[in-house]
Amino acid sequence: MAAPHTSSPSGLPESDPPALAAAKADLRRRLRALRAAAPLPGAGATLVRRMADHVRAALPPGGCVAAVWPLPGEVDLRGLCAVLHEDGYGVLLPRTPPRGQPLSFHRWCPEATMCAGRFGTLHPDGASVRPDLVFVPLLGFDRRGFRLGYGGGYYDRTLAELPGVPAIGFGLSAQEVPAVPVGPYDVPLPFIVTEREVIRV
């Protein structure tokens, strides 16, 4: 998030100032190219194991964990979803609404009917459920806990609607940058999980 030009009903800014928006867009292009050119063999599976361990330490079985269904180039969390489901957690996946609205989360199980969403996403059918923990995807991150997302602002709006719900960034160590461009409204994540470590901010 960044200093507003206009504000949404949630009070979050609609857009970054031009210079900040340009810096973020340039970094997004570079990180997308890096992710496509240099995948780390086995890193995704290691990351998934570390994410599962983090959930077990942070939340008792029965709690609801929001994950994501993979898009091309993203870390595949389907293994995490299966493991958490087997361990007795509720697994939620997001439905992407029109831009400017927060995500809603819907319960997944191996037999769930998956519905096509915006931007090539898939989500389970059924009523929305409030998560107890949210895993937040990212293109890049820094040691301060700031993340660079895809530019739609969906997670900024969603987390603002979920005060008190832990938000955990996840990505590969190769996605770390020295400093994510941020504005006065950007909020760091308390944890970022990579295949190498859990970064506590």
Buried (B, 14 or more C-beta within 10 A) or exposed (E): BBEBEEEBEBEBBBBBBEEBBEBBEEBBEEBBEBBEEEEEEEBBBBBBBBBBEBBBEBBEEEBBBBBBBBEEEBBBBBBBBBBBBEBEBBBBBBBBBEEBBBBBBBBBEEEBEBEEBEEEBBBBEEEEBEBBBBBBBBBBBBBBBBBBBBEBBBBBBBBBBBEEBBBBBBBBBBBBBEEBBBBEBBBBBEBBBBBBEBBEE
